[in-house]
Amino acid sequence: MCFSHRSFQEFLVAEHLTGTEALSISHEKRSETIDEAVSQFILYGQNPKVIDTWFESLPGNGKRLSSTYINLFCSRKEIYKILERRIADDVRYQDQISVITVEEVGILGNLALSKMLSSPSRLKVVQFLRRLLVTGDKPTAALAFHYILRIKKTKKDWINILEQVLQERIKFQEKVARKNDRVAHRIVLGDDAILKKIVCDI
């Protein structure tokens, strides 16, 4: 195998990140380190399954991660299978705020925009993103809305979506409020200004 000086450096970075001793490296540090070239060495190297291991601690990471890093997870069908189970579990609890995280929404949204999924799987993801507009907390609902707009594309589509969602979200909030303490409920869901702001900014 022949390397340029630059690509050899990136190869070494990928080898270090995928080594077993590197599991303690934070997602934030990996995200800062992995560029497009490094990600290609990871994906097509000897240990791409390490990405699945990284995913186990990704949800709830709480740090801003690069799109290149998030796209690594979108490249693994095994991770979609994990997320498919998470979607099924989440849908079972109709009267609860979704526990799907922002990182998982980012991966699902990118998968829906890619050609990796079959048409039925893609439709399932889009339907779930639509559900998150109602049941997600503010960050996940906002990100789900971002991906729905990219998928739907036309202005007419997103105006119809917004009208339906705001009505459903109010009903959902009322249902959750009846089951939980109203103060705690308001802290978790807040108002829907964030969704309205996204639409105004388009």
C-alpha positions, 0 to 999 in steps of 0.5 A: 500500500502506497501513502502520501505523507498526509494520508499516512498521518491520517491512517495512523490517526484512524489506527489509533482511534480504532485501537482497543485502548482508545475506547476511553477517548470522548466523543467530543475528542473523536469528533474534533479529530476525525475528518473525511479522510480519517473517516474513510480509513476507519470505515474501510479499515480492519475494524469498522465494527468499532463504530458500533461500540462507540454508538453504545455511549453516543446517546445523551452525549450532550456535546456538539459533534461534527457532521463527519463524525455523525455520518460515520454512524450513518454508514453502518446498517447495524446501527440502523437495526439498533435504532429500529428497536429504539423506535419500536420501544419509543412508540409503545409509550404513547403518553410520554415524552420521547426519550430519543436523543438529538444524536439519534435524530441526527443519524435517523435524519441522515439515513432518511436522506441517504440511499442506504435504507429500503423504501419501507425503512425510509418511510418508517424513519420519516413517520417517526421523525414526524411523531417526534415533532409532537412527542420530542423535547424542544431540541429533538423536535426542532432537529426532526423538523429540520430533517422533515423540511429537507425531505419534504422540500416544498413550501406547501408540504411544510406549512401543512405539517406545521399546522397539524403538528402544533395542534397535535403538540398542544393536545399531547402536552395537555395529556402529559400534563394531566399525568405529571406535575405541570411545572415539571412538564413546562420545564421539559417541553416549554412553549413551541416558539422554537418550531415557529422560529424555524419556520420564520427563518426559512 
